[in-house]
Amino acid sequence: MMMPMLPATASPASASARRSVSLTHENHPSLVDRWLVASQSLVLGLWFGAMVFFSAAVAPSAFGVLPTRQLAGTMVNSVLGKLEWWGVVCGLLLIGIQIGMVIRARAFTTWVGRLSIGLPVAMTLAAAVSKFVVSRELAAIRAKLGPLLESLPLDDPTRLTFATWHQYSVWLMGFSILAAAALIVLNQVWLNPARPGGGVSEDNT
């Protein structure tokens, strides 16, 4: 008499092996993922590096080496104007890249997804405000007074106004640097598909 055949069951070892292969395949980044990560790293790195270099090297060196503060201010203002345009362009590119990364990570409805898109939006707005509002006000005061600006008393209303607008410029730059650093950490820890376990599911809010 023949015994009935029982259905074959996979051993724990083989099930574990298949699960390991499945996880490896899921965590393996696609060509689109790699392109997004490379583009994000390039754009954000260039923008972040330019802001840090300007704040830590260009501006202090100009005021420390050039013979007059007016000449140093003219040089710094020229470089800052280019950096602001650079920020607007990089910001728009970065917003698009971040949206793509968030969609690929299925994290559009999570706090990680919202923050990783909100940060470059805020940075781009900061660059635009700095360019079209703050720098424009500073340039108008410089054009009106020229070299006389430095000879005004420290409590002169015009000089105080100039100092206030200059402080706004510093704050906007500082905010963008901090936001860029936070975005780098956010992408490396949560959204980078090349990292083992990278990516955030919409279920994880």
C-alpha atoms as a printed R data frame, in Angstrom:
    type eleno elety resid chain resno      x       y       z
1   ATOM     1    CA   MET     A     1  0.000   0.000   0.000
2   ATOM     2    CA   MET     A     2  1.423   3.306  -1.022
3   ATOM     3    CA   MET     A     3  1.623   6.097   1.535
4   ATOM     4    CA   PRO     A     4  0.039   9.440   0.487
5   ATOM     5    CA   MET     A     5  2.563  12.007  -0.652
6   ATOM     6    CA   LEU     A     6  2.823  15.040   1.654
7   ATOM     7    CA   PRO     A     7  3.403  18.504   0.147
8   ATOM     8    CA   ALA     A     8  7.036  19.488   0.216
9   ATOM     9    CA   THR     A     9  7.881  22.220   2.678
10  ATOM    10    CA   ALA     A    10 10.840  24.475   2.390
11  ATOM    11    CA   SER     A    11 13.458  24.223   5.039
12  ATOM    12    CA   PRO     A    12 14.134  27.256   7.252
13  ATOM    13    CA   ALA     A    13 17.551  27.600   5.628
14  ATOM    14    CA   SER     A    14 16.164  27.751   2.076
15  ATOM    15    CA   ALA     A    15 13.402  30.168   3.124
16  ATOM    16    CA   SER     A    16 15.995  32.391   4.751
17  ATOM    17    CA   ALA     A    17 18.129  32.282   1.609
18  ATOM    18    CA   ARG     A    18 15.196  33.271  -0.620
19  ATOM    19    CA   ARG     A    19 14.287  36.088   1.766
20  ATOM    20    CA   SER     A    20 17.894  37.307   1.690
21  ATOM    21    CA   VAL     A    21 17.932  37.298  -2.131
22  ATOM    22    CA   SER     A    22 14.594  39.122  -2.201
23  ATOM    23    CA   LEU     A    23 15.815  41.832   0.171
24  ATOM    24    CA   THR     A    24 19.045  42.220  -1.783
25  ATOM    25    CA   HIS     A    25 17.088  42.636  -5.003
26  ATOM    26    CA   GLU     A    26 14.701  45.184  -3.423
27  ATOM    27    CA   ASN     A    27 17.563  47.221  -1.964
28  ATOM    28    CA   HIS     A    28 19.559  47.219  -5.177
29  ATOM    29    CA   PRO     A    29 19.208  50.739  -6.629
30  ATOM    30    CA   SER     A    30 18.016  51.075 -10.197
31  ATOM    31    CA   LEU     A    31 19.627  53.258 -12.852
32  ATOM    32    CA   VAL     A    32 17.044  55.998 -12.188
33  ATOM    33    CA   ASP     A    33 17.775  55.878  -8.450
34  ATOM    34    CA   ARG     A    34 21.514  56.133  -9.025
35  ATOM    35    CA   TRP     A    35 21.026  59.037 -11.429
36  ATOM    36    CA   LEU     A    36 18.837  60.892  -8.933
37  ATOM    37    CA   VAL     A    37 21.292  60.359  -6.086
38  ATOM    38    CA   ALA     A    38 24.267  61.466  -8.199
39  ATOM    39    CA   SER     A    39 22.425  64.550  -9.454
40  ATOM    40    CA   GLN     A    40 21.242  65.471  -5.973
41  ATOM    41    CA   SER     A    41 24.740  65.082  -4.526
42  ATOM    42    CA   LEU     A    42 26.278  67.184  -7.308
43  ATOM    43    CA   VAL     A    43 23.783  70.062  -7.204
44  ATOM    44    CA   LEU     A    44 23.507  70.224  -3.426
45  ATOM    45    CA   GLY     A    45 27.245  69.794  -2.934
46  ATOM    46    CA   LEU     A    46 28.096  72.617  -5.335
47  ATOM    47    CA   TRP     A    47 25.550  74.948  -3.761
48  ATOM    48    CA   PHE     A    48 26.483  74.101  -0.177
49  ATOM    49    CA   GLY     A    49 30.194  74.350  -0.911
50  ATOM    50    CA   ALA     A    50 29.824  77.702  -2.666
51  ATOM    51    CA   MET     A    51 27.904  79.200   0.264
52  ATOM    52    CA   VAL     A    52 30.378  77.924   2.854
53  ATOM    53    CA   PHE     A    53 33.384  79.082   0.806
54  ATOM    54    CA   PHE     A    54 31.866  82.534   0.303
55  ATOM    55    CA   SER     A    55 31.029  82.944   3.992
56  ATOM    56    CA   ALA     A    56 34.263  81.503   5.382
57  ATOM    57    CA   ALA     A    57 36.823  82.639   2.797
58  ATOM    58    CA   VAL     A    58 35.719  85.194   0.199
59  ATOM    59    CA   ALA     A    59 34.030  87.802   2.400
60  ATOM    60    CA   PRO     A    60 36.577  87.759   5.281
61  ATOM    61    CA   SER     A    61 39.506  87.809   2.852
62  ATOM    62    CA   ALA     A    62 38.093  90.735   0.871
63  ATOM    63    CA   PHE     A    63 37.667  92.912   3.959
64  ATOM    64    CA   GLY     A    64 41.001  91.766   5.387
65  ATOM    65    CA   VAL     A    65 43.177  92.278   2.286
66  ATOM    66    CA   LEU     A    66 41.706  95.026   0.111
67  ATOM    67    CA   PRO     A    67 42.784  98.579   1.034
68  ATOM    68    CA   THR     A    68 39.331 100.118   1.566
69  ATOM    69    CA   ARG     A    69 36.030  98.792   2.872
70  ATOM    70    CA   GLN     A    70 34.255 100.294  -0.131
71  ATOM    71    CA   LEU     A    71 36.396  98.247  -2.521
72  ATOM    72    CA   ALA     A    72 35.940  95.133  -0.411
73  ATOM    73    CA   GLY     A    73 32.191  95.706  -0.270
74  ATOM    74    CA   THR     A    74 32.043  96.120  -4.041
75  ATOM    75    CA   MET     A    75 33.878  92.833  -4.575
76  ATOM    76    CA   VAL     A    76 31.780  90.927  -2.020
77  ATOM    77    CA   ASN     A    77 28.562  92.324  -3.462
78  ATOM    78    CA   SER     A    78 29.589  91.243  -6.969
79  ATOM    79    CA   VAL     A    79 30.392  87.694  -5.856
80  ATOM    80    CA   LEU     A    80 27.228  87.528  -3.743
81  ATOM    81    CA   GLY     A    81 25.081  88.530  -6.713
82  ATOM    82    CA   LYS     A    82 26.449  85.606  -8.725
83  ATOM    83    CA   LEU     A    83 26.015  83.257  -5.769
84  ATOM    84    CA   GLU     A    84 22.377  84.305  -5.386
85  ATOM    85    CA   TRP     A    85 21.656  83.517  -9.034
86  ATOM    86    CA   TRP     A    86 23.483  80.224  -8.556
87  ATOM    87    CA   GLY     A    87 21.252  79.502  -5.569
88  ATOM    88    CA   VAL     A    88 18.042  80.169  -7.492
89  ATOM    89    CA   VAL     A    89 19.093  77.887 -10.368
90  ATOM    90    CA   CYS     A    90 20.404  75.121  -8.097
91  ATOM    91    CA   GLY     A    91 17.326  75.421  -5.934
92  ATOM    92    CA   LEU     A    92 14.927  74.862  -8.816
93  ATOM    93    CA   LEU     A    93 16.954  71.863  -9.992
94  ATOM    94    CA   LEU     A    94 17.117  70.484  -6.480
95  ATOM    95    CA   ILE     A    95 13.365  70.753  -5.958
96  ATOM    96    CA   GLY     A    96 12.749  68.626  -9.055
97  ATOM    97    CA   ILE     A    97 15.379  66.073  -8.028
98  ATOM    98    CA   GLN     A    98 14.015  65.808  -4.495
99  ATOM    99    CA   ILE     A    99 10.482  65.265  -5.767
100 ATOM   100    CA   GLY     A   100 11.788  62.423  -7.926
101 ATOM   101    CA   MET     A   101 13.667  60.852  -4.997
102 ATOM   102    CA   VAL     A   102 10.643  61.106  -2.708
103 ATOM   103    CA   ILE     A   103  8.375  59.497  -5.303
104 ATOM   104    CA   ARG     A   104 10.876  56.680  -5.893
105 ATOM   105    CA   ALA     A   105 11.130  56.112  -2.126
106 ATOM   106    CA   ARG     A   106  7.313  56.105  -1.786
107 ATOM   107    CA   ALA     A   107  7.666  58.716   0.945
108 ATOM   108    CA   PHE     A   108  5.484  61.511  -0.449
109 ATOM   109    CA   THR     A   109  3.070  61.466   2.496
110 ATOM   110    CA   THR     A   110  5.694  61.031   5.246
111 ATOM   111    CA   TRP     A   111  7.409  63.725   7.267
112 ATOM   112    CA   VAL     A   112 10.688  62.748   5.609
113 ATOM   113    CA   GLY     A   113  9.225  63.328   2.163
114 ATOM   114    CA   ARG     A   114  7.632  66.634   3.081
115 ATOM   115    CA   LEU     A   115 10.779  67.921   4.766
116 ATOM   116    CA   SER     A   116 13.100  66.820   1.955
117 ATOM   117    CA   ILE     A   117 11.011  68.838  -0.498
118 ATOM   118    CA   GLY     A   118 10.261  71.730   1.846
119 ATOM   119    CA   LEU     A   119 13.931  72.409   2.614
120 ATOM   120    CA   PRO     A   120 15.039  73.117  -0.991
121 ATOM   121    CA   VAL     A   121 11.862  75.167  -1.537
122 ATOM   122    CA   ALA     A   122 12.738  77.300   1.499
123 ATOM   123    CA   MET     A   123 16.364  77.593   0.374
124 ATOM   124    CA   THR     A   124 15.312  78.717  -3.096
125 ATOM   125    CA   LEU     A   125 12.957  81.317  -1.639
126 ATOM   126    CA   ALA     A   126 15.750  82.543   0.631
127 ATOM   127    CA   ALA     A   127 18.079  82.946  -2.362
128 ATOM   128    CA   ALA     A   128 15.378  84.797  -4.314
129 ATOM   129    CA   VAL     A   129 14.561  87.137  -1.408
130 ATOM   130    CA   SER     A   130 18.255  87.811  -0.904
131 ATOM   131    CA   LYS     A   131 18.711  88.597  -4.603
132 ATOM   132    CA   PHE     A   132 15.591  90.584  -5.436
133 ATOM   133    CA   VAL     A   133 14.856  92.283  -2.105
134 ATOM   134    CA   VAL     A   134 17.794  92.481   0.287
135 ATOM   135    CA   SER     A   135 20.626  92.977  -2.206
136 ATOM   136    CA   ARG     A   136 18.544  95.464  -4.155
137 ATOM   137    CA   GLU     A   137 18.041  97.598  -1.042
138 ATOM   138    CA   LEU     A   138 21.742  97.414  -0.178
139 ATOM   139    CA   ALA     A   139 22.731  98.350  -3.734
140 ATOM   140    CA   ALA     A   140 20.370 101.341  -3.680
141 ATOM   141    CA   ILE     A   141 21.977 102.681  -0.499
142 ATOM   142    CA   ARG     A   142 25.476 102.151  -1.901
143 ATOM   143    CA   ALA     A   143 24.542 103.893  -5.152
144 ATOM   144    CA   LYS     A   144 23.097 106.838  -3.252
145 ATOM   145    CA   LEU     A   145 25.973 107.426  -0.833
146 ATOM   146    CA   GLY     A   146 29.000 105.742  -2.388
147 ATOM   147    CA   PRO     A   147 32.151 106.200  -0.289
148 ATOM   148    CA   LEU     A   148 30.277 108.515   2.090
149 ATOM   149    CA   LEU     A   149 28.513 105.509   3.613
150 ATOM   150    CA   GLU     A   150 31.579 104.466   5.622
151 ATOM   151    CA   SER     A   151 32.049 108.000   6.982
152 ATOM   152    CA   LEU     A   152 28.555 108.230   8.445
153 ATOM   153    CA   PRO     A   153 28.216 107.999  12.242
154 ATOM   154    CA   LEU     A   154 27.303 104.580  13.557
155 ATOM   155    CA   ASP     A   155 23.959 105.883  14.814
156 ATOM   156    CA   ASP     A   156 23.039 107.545  11.517
157 ATOM   157    CA   PRO     A   157 19.597 106.304  10.329
158 ATOM   158    CA   THR     A   158 20.856 105.486   6.828
159 ATOM   159    CA   ARG     A   159 23.797 103.519   8.159
160 ATOM   160    CA   LEU     A   160 21.557 101.701  10.609
161 ATOM   161    CA   THR     A   161 19.205 100.808   7.756
162 ATOM   162    CA   PHE     A   162 22.126  99.492   5.735
163 ATOM   163    CA   ALA     A   163 23.334  97.422   8.694
164 ATOM   164    CA   THR     A   164 19.852  95.971   9.161
165 ATOM   165    CA   TRP     A   165 19.573  94.893   5.528
166 ATOM   166    CA   HIS     A   166 23.087  93.465   5.705
167 ATOM   167    CA   GLN     A   167 22.078  91.427   8.742
168 ATOM   168    CA   TYR     A   168 19.093  90.077   6.813
169 ATOM   169    CA   SER     A   169 21.488  88.960   4.090
170 ATOM   170    CA   VAL     A   170 23.676  87.154   6.633
171 ATOM   171    CA   TRP     A   171 20.647  85.450   8.200
172 ATOM   172    CA   LEU     A   172 19.345  84.238   4.839
173 ATOM   173    CA   MET     A   173 22.738  82.817   3.921
174 ATOM   174    CA   GLY     A   174 23.089  81.170   7.323
175 ATOM   175    CA   PHE     A   175 19.633  79.624   7.031
176 ATOM   176    CA   SER     A   176 20.436  78.198   3.596
177 ATOM   177    CA   ILE     A   177 23.702  76.673   4.846
178 ATOM   178    CA   LEU     A   178 21.963  74.993   7.791
179 ATOM   179    CA   ALA     A   179 19.090  73.807   5.583
180 ATOM   180    CA   ALA     A   180 21.549  72.345   3.057
181 ATOM   181    CA   ALA     A   181 23.404  70.487   5.814
182 ATOM   182    CA   ALA     A   182 20.101  69.113   7.133
183 ATOM   183    CA   LEU     A   183 19.099  68.029   3.633
184 ATOM   184    CA   ILE     A   184 22.379  66.162   3.166
185 ATOM   185    CA   VAL     A   185 21.791  64.211   6.382
186 ATOM   186    CA   LEU     A   186 18.135  63.599   5.508
187 ATOM   187    CA   ASN     A   187 18.972  62.133   2.117
188 ATOM   188    CA   GLN     A   188 21.845  59.979   3.333
189 ATOM   189    CA   VAL     A   189 19.965  58.523   6.291
190 ATOM   190    CA   TRP     A   190 16.451  58.064   4.884
191 ATOM   191    CA   LEU     A   191 16.159  58.582   1.133
192 ATOM   192    CA   ASN     A   192 19.360  57.180  -0.371
193 ATOM   193    CA   PRO     A   193 18.387  53.910  -2.128
194 ATOM   194    CA   ALA     A   194 22.052  52.865  -2.321
195 ATOM   195    CA   ARG     A   195 22.220  52.609   1.472
196 ATOM   196    CA   PRO     A   196 21.214  49.185   2.865
197 ATOM   197    CA   GLY     A   197 17.625  49.558   4.027
198 ATOM   198    CA   GLY     A   198 17.347  52.957   2.367
199 ATOM   199    CA   GLY     A   199 14.003  54.321   1.311
200 ATOM   200    CA   VAL     A   200 10.922  55.183   3.322
201 ATOM   201    CA   SER     A   201  7.524  53.624   2.835
202 ATOM   202    CA   GLU     A   202  4.381  55.714   2.909
203 ATOM   203    CA   ASP     A   203  3.157  53.472   5.732
204 ATOM   204    CA   ASN     A   204  5.905  54.839   7.986
205 ATOM   205    CA   THR     A   205  4.630  58.203   9.051
